[in-house]
């Protein structure tokens, strides 16, 4: 079965390998080629098993190498292109993800410098968007707190400066003889009044600080709030008679609530003091006690000019005093109602205010009743 050609002959050893099965070789094919070729061969067998011949196919190793290099170049080019596109896409995706974080870092730095006006833009609803929204909410809270802090410092400075200036001026006048001896007692009384005002301010601020810092420990007990209000009314008896005020709604028996005796007394004292202070000549103070489930709603209403709708949201703020109250209240510092709200909140209760200008103002305080107790409201004679 030797393969004979006019110009070359395939060696027998190669034919034997090719006849036995598939054959592959990289070389000169037994000296036939002058250069290296990649050759494959496969036998051709008929259906009856007779060997018809062997088919050889060769290609130059150089062209194969060039083809492989070309394929490799295409692969490298495709790889570089894919990597470049991947890096570009990754850059923009990463930038989109980290941009809010970078903005947050920049805004946080501005917060550290005291500027709370900047915010992070929220334009997505994923985790980053939720984080941005939470960050903005935190910024709003910080802004409110900073505004309250500045307002608190300004108000404290104002409230301290006025009496201290008065005290200092009168004391200096007495010491240097500017104030004659016959008038010194009158000015010393003013100094004493201003010192008491400072003392009230300091006590109120300390009380608020203790409540808001959680240092106050409640001593809950069953309290007859009707009795508490009656005892407070008696402390204002002289002022009530001077104004000829009508006291209404105390024609009931015992009304029990659960709370700290001293704190509840302070809160109700502040409410009654406000009511007496801002009720005009011949006006009235009206109290109500309305049980509701396990709670009691205590109402303190007084006639008078009332509170405007614009001022209602701010009356519980620290040091807030309406323009009307500034002319009527010469001794207060604007902390009374703030203390009331702090005490009521500490007891888990609620306080709301209702007012109609030039008619009345009413504070409604809701507090829990003691367990296993009943609120008794029995009619008796009106207390004038």
C-alpha positions as CSV (number, residue, x, y, z in Angstrom):
1,X,0.0,0.0,0.0
2,X,2.9,2.4,-0.5
3,X,1.8,5.8,-1.6
4,X,3.9,6.7,-4.6
5,X,4.1,10.2,-6.1
6,X,6.2,11.7,-8.9
7,X,8.1,14.0,-6.6
8,X,8.0,12.4,-3.1
9,X,7.1,9.3,-1.1
10,X,5.6,9.1,2.4
11,X,7.8,6.8,4.5
12,X,6.3,3.4,5.5
13,X,6.5,4.0,9.2
14,X,4.2,7.1,8.8
15,X,1.8,5.1,6.6
16,X,1.7,2.3,9.1
17,X,0.8,4.8,11.9
18,X,-1.8,6.5,9.6
19,X,-3.3,3.1,8.6
20,X,-3.6,2.1,12.2
21,X,-5.6,5.1,13.1
22,X,-5.5,8.9,13.2
23,X,-2.1,10.5,12.8
24,X,-0.8,13.9,13.6
25,X,2.7,15.4,13.4
26,X,4.5,18.7,13.4
27,X,7.6,18.5,11.3
28,X,8.9,17.7,7.8
29,X,6.7,14.6,7.3
30,X,9.7,12.3,6.7
31,X,11.7,14.9,4.6
32,X,8.9,15.7,2.2
33,X,8.6,19.3,3.3
34,X,11.4,21.8,3.4
35,X,9.9,23.6,6.4
36,X,7.8,22.6,9.4
37,X,4.2,21.6,8.6
38,X,1.4,20.4,10.8
39,X,0.0,17.2,9.3
40,X,-2.9,15.0,10.1
41,X,-3.9,11.8,8.5
42,X,-6.9,9.4,8.7
43,X,-7.5,6.0,7.0
44,X,-10.3,5.5,4.5
45,X,-12.0,2.1,5.1
46,X,-14.8,0.6,3.0
47,X,-17.9,-1.0,4.4
48,X,-16.5,-4.5,4.1
49,X,-13.5,-3.5,6.1
50,X,-11.0,-3.2,3.2
51,X,-8.5,-0.3,3.5
52,X,-9.0,2.0,0.6
53,X,-6.2,4.5,1.4
54,X,-5.1,7.2,3.8
55,X,-5.9,10.9,3.5
56,X,-3.2,13.4,4.6
57,X,-3.8,17.1,5.2
58,X,-1.0,19.5,5.9
59,X,-0.7,23.2,6.6
60,X,2.4,25.3,7.1
61,X,3.2,25.7,10.8
62,X,4.1,29.3,10.0
63,X,0.6,30.1,8.7
64,X,-0.9,28.2,11.6
65,X,1.2,30.3,14.0
66,X,0.1,33.5,12.2
67,X,-3.5,32.3,12.5
68,X,-3.0,31.5,16.2
69,X,-1.3,34.9,16.7
70,X,-4.2,36.6,14.9
71,X,-6.7,34.8,17.1
72,X,-4.7,35.6,20.2
73,X,-4.5,39.3,19.1
74,X,-8.3,39.3,18.6
75,X,-8.7,37.6,22.0
76,X,-6.4,40.1,23.7
77,X,-8.2,43.0,22.0
78,X,-11.6,41.7,23.0
79,X,-10.3,41.2,26.6
80,X,-8.9,44.7,26.8
81,X,-12.1,46.1,25.4
82,X,-14.2,44.2,27.8
83,X,-12.0,45.2,30.7
84,X,-12.0,48.8,29.6
85,X,-15.8,48.8,29.3
86,X,-16.1,47.0,32.7
87,X,-13.9,49.5,34.4
88,X,-15.9,52.4,32.9
89,X,-19.2,50.9,33.9
90,X,-17.7,50.0,37.4
91,X,-16.4,53.6,37.7
92,X,-19.8,55.1,37.1
93,X,-21.7,52.6,39.2
94,X,-19.2,53.0,42.1
95,X,-19.4,56.8,41.7
96,X,-23.1,56.7,41.7
97,X,-23.0,54.6,44.9
98,X,-20.3,56.6,46.7
99,X,-21.4,60.0,45.6
100,X,-24.1,60.3,48.4
101,X,-21.5,59.0,50.9
102,X,-19.0,61.6,49.8
103,X,-21.7,64.3,50.0
104,X,-22.6,63.0,53.5
105,X,-19.0,63.3,54.5
106,X,-18.8,66.9,53.2
107,X,-22.1,67.8,54.8
108,X,-21.0,66.2,58.1
109,X,-17.9,68.4,58.0
110,X,-20.1,71.5,57.6
111,X,-22.1,70.3,60.6
112,X,-18.9,70.1,62.6
113,X,-18.4,73.8,61.7
114,X,-21.9,74.7,62.9
115,X,-23.6,75.0,59.5
116,X,-26.7,72.9,59.5
117,X,-28.2,74.3,56.3
118,X,-26.9,71.7,53.8
119,X,-28.7,68.5,52.9
120,X,-28.0,65.3,50.8
121,X,-30.1,65.0,47.6
122,X,-32.4,62.0,47.7
123,X,-33.0,60.7,44.2
124,X,-33.2,56.9,44.8
125,X,-35.2,54.5,46.9
126,X,-32.6,51.8,47.6
127,X,-30.5,51.4,50.8
128,X,-28.3,54.5,49.9
129,X,-31.5,56.5,49.4
130,X,-32.9,55.4,52.7
131,X,-29.5,56.3,54.4
132,X,-29.6,59.7,52.7
133,X,-33.1,60.3,53.9
134,X,-32.2,59.3,57.5
135,X,-29.1,61.6,57.3
136,X,-31.3,64.5,56.3
137,X,-33.7,63.7,59.1
138,X,-30.8,63.7,61.5
139,X,-29.7,67.1,60.0
140,X,-33.1,68.5,60.6
141,X,-33.0,67.4,64.2
142,X,-29.6,68.8,64.7
143,X,-30.7,72.1,63.1
144,X,-33.6,72.3,65.5
145,X,-31.5,71.4,68.5
146,X,-28.9,74.0,67.5
147,X,-31.6,76.6,67.1
148,X,-33.0,75.7,70.5
149,X,-29.5,75.9,72.0
150,X,-28.8,79.3,70.6
151,X,-32.3,80.5,71.6
152,X,-31.8,79.0,75.1
153,X,-28.4,80.8,75.5
154,X,-29.8,84.1,74.2
155,X,-32.8,83.9,76.5
156,X,-30.8,82.9,79.5
157,X,-28.3,85.7,78.9
158,X,-31.2,88.1,78.6
159,X,-33.0,86.9,81.7
160,X,-29.8,87.0,83.7
161,X,-28.5,90.3,82.3
162,X,-31.6,92.3,83.1
163,X,-31.8,91.6,86.9
164,X,-28.0,91.6,87.3
165,X,-27.7,95.0,85.7
166,X,-30.5,96.3,87.9
167,X,-28.9,94.8,91.0
168,X,-25.4,96.1,90.1
169,X,-26.6,99.6,89.3
170,X,-28.6,100.0,92.5
171,X,-25.9,98.6,94.7
172,X,-23.3,100.9,93.1
173,X,-25.7,103.8,93.6
174,X,-26.0,103.1,97.3
175,X,-22.3,102.6,97.7
176,X,-21.2,105.8,95.9
177,X,-23.9,107.9,97.5
178,X,-25.8,108.6,94.3
179,X,-28.9,107.1,95.9
180,X,-29.7,109.2,99.1
181,X,-30.2,107.3,102.4
182,X,-33.9,108.0,102.6
183,X,-34.5,106.1,99.3
184,X,-32.1,103.3,99.8
185,X,-34.7,101.0,101.4
186,X,-36.9,101.3,98.3
187,X,-34.1,100.4,96.0
188,X,-33.0,97.5,98.3
189,X,-36.5,96.1,98.0
190,X,-36.1,96.2,94.2
191,X,-32.7,94.5,94.5
192,X,-34.3,91.8,96.8
193,X,-37.1,91.3,94.2
194,X,-34.5,90.8,91.4
195,X,-32.5,88.4,93.5
196,X,-35.6,86.3,94.1
197,X,-36.3,86.4,90.3
198,X,-32.8,85.1,89.7
199,X,-33.4,82.4,92.3
200,X,-36.6,81.3,90.6
201,X,-34.9,81.2,87.2
202,X,-32.0,79.0,88.5
203,X,-34.4,76.7,90.3
204,X,-36.6,76.3,87.2
205,X,-33.6,75.7,84.9
206,X,-32.2,73.1,87.4
207,X,-35.6,71.4,87.5
208,X,-35.9,71.2,83.7
209,X,-32.3,69.9,83.4
210,X,-33.0,67.1,85.9
211,X,-36.3,66.1,84.2
212,X,-34.8,66.1,80.7
213,X,-31.6,64.2,81.8
214,X,-33.7,61.5,83.4
215,X,-32.3,62.2,86.9
216,X,-35.7,62.7,88.4
217,X,-37.0,59.6,90.1
218,X,-40.8,59.4,90.3
219,X,-42.4,58.5,93.6
220,X,-45.9,57.5,92.4
221,X,-48.7,57.7,94.8
222,X,-52.5,58.2,94.8
223,X,-53.1,61.9,94.7
224,X,-56.4,63.8,95.2
225,X,-55.9,66.3,92.5
226,X,-59.1,68.2,93.6
227,X,-57.5,68.7,97.0
228,X,-54.2,69.8,95.4
229,X,-55.9,72.5,93.3
230,X,-57.9,73.7,96.3
231,X,-54.7,74.1,98.4
232,X,-53.1,76.0,95.4
233,X,-56.1,78.3,95.1
234,X,-55.8,79.2,98.8
235,X,-52.2,80.4,98.2
236,X,-53.5,82.9,95.6
237,X,-56.4,84.0,97.9
238,X,-55.2,87.5,98.2
239,X,-54.7,88.0,94.5
240,X,-58.0,86.4,93.7
241,X,-59.8,88.7,96.1
242,X,-58.0,91.8,94.7
243,X,-59.2,90.9,91.2
244,X,-62.6,89.7,92.4
245,X,-62.3,86.5,90.5
246,X,-65.1,83.9,90.4
247,X,-63.8,80.3,91.1
248,X,-65.9,77.6,89.4
249,X,-65.9,73.8,89.1
250,X,-64.5,72.9,92.5
251,X,-68.0,71.6,93.7
252,X,-66.9,68.0,93.6
253,X,-65.5,65.5,96.0
254,X,-62.2,63.6,95.6
255,X,-60.6,63.0,92.2
256,X,-57.7,60.7,92.3
257,X,-54.7,60.5,89.9
258,X,-51.4,58.6,90.1
259,X,-48.2,60.6,90.2
260,X,-45.4,62.2,92.1
261,X,-46.9,64.5,94.7
262,X,-44.3,67.3,94.5
263,X,-44.0,67.3,90.7
264,X,-47.8,67.2,90.1
265,X,-48.2,70.1,92.6
266,X,-45.6,72.1,90.8
267,X,-47.2,71.5,87.4
268,X,-50.7,72.5,88.7
269,X,-49.3,75.4,90.6
270,X,-47.8,76.8,87.4
271,X,-51.1,76.4,85.5
272,X,-53.2,78.1,88.3
273,X,-50.6,80.9,88.6
274,X,-50.8,81.6,84.9
275,X,-54.6,81.5,85.0
276,X,-54.7,84.0,87.9
277,X,-52.1,86.2,86.4
278,X,-53.8,86.6,83.0
279,X,-57.4,86.8,84.2
280,X,-58.7,90.4,84.1
281,X,-60.6,92.2,86.9
282,X,-63.9,90.4,87.6
283,X,-63.1,87.4,85.5
284,X,-63.4,83.7,86.4
285,X,-61.3,80.6,86.8
286,X,-63.1,77.3,86.0
287,X,-61.9,73.8,86.8
288,X,-63.2,70.5,85.4
289,X,-62.5,66.9,86.1
290,X,-63.6,64.4,83.5
291,X,-62.9,60.7,83.9
292,X,-62.2,58.8,80.7
293,X,-61.4,55.1,80.9
294,X,-58.3,54.7,83.2
295,X,-57.5,58.4,83.1
296,X,-58.8,61.7,84.3
297,X,-58.9,64.9,82.1
298,X,-58.3,68.0,84.3
299,X,-59.2,71.3,82.8
300,X,-58.0,74.7,83.9
301,X,-59.8,77.6,82.1
302,X,-59.6,81.3,82.7
303,X,-61.4,84.2,81.1
304,X,-59.3,87.0,79.4
305,X,-57.6,87.8,76.2
306,X,-56.7,84.2,75.5
307,X,-53.9,83.2,73.2
308,X,-53.7,83.8,69.4
309,X,-53.6,80.9,66.9
310,X,-50.1,82.0,65.9
311,X,-48.8,81.7,69.5
312,X,-50.5,78.5,70.5
313,X,-47.8,76.2,69.0
314,X,-45.0,78.0,70.9
315,X,-46.4,78.5,74.4
316,X,-44.7,75.4,75.7
317,X,-41.2,76.5,74.4
318,X,-38.6,77.5,76.8
319,X,-38.5,81.2,77.7
320,X,-41.4,81.9,75.3
321,X,-43.5,84.9,76.4
322,X,-46.2,86.4,74.2
323,X,-46.2,90.1,73.5
324,X,-49.3,90.4,75.6
325,X,-47.8,88.5,78.5
326,X,-44.7,90.7,78.5
327,X,-46.7,93.7,79.6
328,X,-48.6,91.7,82.2
329,X,-45.9,89.4,83.5
330,X,-43.1,91.3,85.3
331,X,-41.8,88.4,87.3
332,X,-42.0,85.3,85.1
333,X,-39.2,84.0,82.9
334,X,-41.2,81.9,80.4
335,X,-40.4,78.5,81.9
336,X,-43.6,77.7,83.7
337,X,-45.5,76.0,80.9
338,X,-42.4,74.3,79.7
339,X,-42.0,72.8,83.2
340,X,-45.7,71.8,83.1
341,X,-45.3,69.9,79.8
342,X,-42.1,68.2,81.0
343,X,-43.7,67.0,84.2
344,X,-46.9,65.7,82.4
345,X,-44.8,63.9,79.8
346,X,-42.7,62.4,82.5
347,X,-45.9,60.9,84.0
348,X,-46.9,59.5,80.6
349,X,-49.8,62.0,80.4
350,X,-50.8,64.6,77.8
351,X,-51.5,68.3,77.9
352,X,-53.3,70.4,75.2
353,X,-54.4,74.0,75.1
354,X,-57.5,75.6,73.7
355,X,-58.1,79.3,73.4
356,X,-60.6,81.7,71.9
357,X,-59.2,85.3,71.7
358,X,-60.8,87.8,74.0
359,X,-62.9,85.0,75.6
360,X,-60.9,82.3,77.4
361,X,-57.8,80.0,77.5
362,X,-58.0,76.4,78.7
363,X,-55.4,73.8,79.5
364,X,-56.5,70.2,79.5
365,X,-54.2,67.7,81.4
366,X,-54.8,64.0,81.1
367,X,-53.3,61.8,83.8
368,X,-53.7,58.1,84.8
369,X,-56.0,57.1,87.7
370,X,-54.6,54.8,90.4
371,X,-55.4,51.1,89.9
372,X,-58.6,49.8,91.6
373,X,-59.8,53.3,92.3
374,X,-62.9,55.2,91.2
375,X,-63.2,58.9,90.5
376,X,-66.0,60.5,92.5
377,X,-67.6,63.7,91.4
378,X,-70.3,64.9,93.8
379,X,-72.1,68.1,93.4
380,X,-71.9,70.6,96.2
381,X,-72.1,74.3,96.6
382,X,-70.2,76.6,94.2
383,X,-66.9,78.0,95.6
384,X,-66.8,81.7,95.1
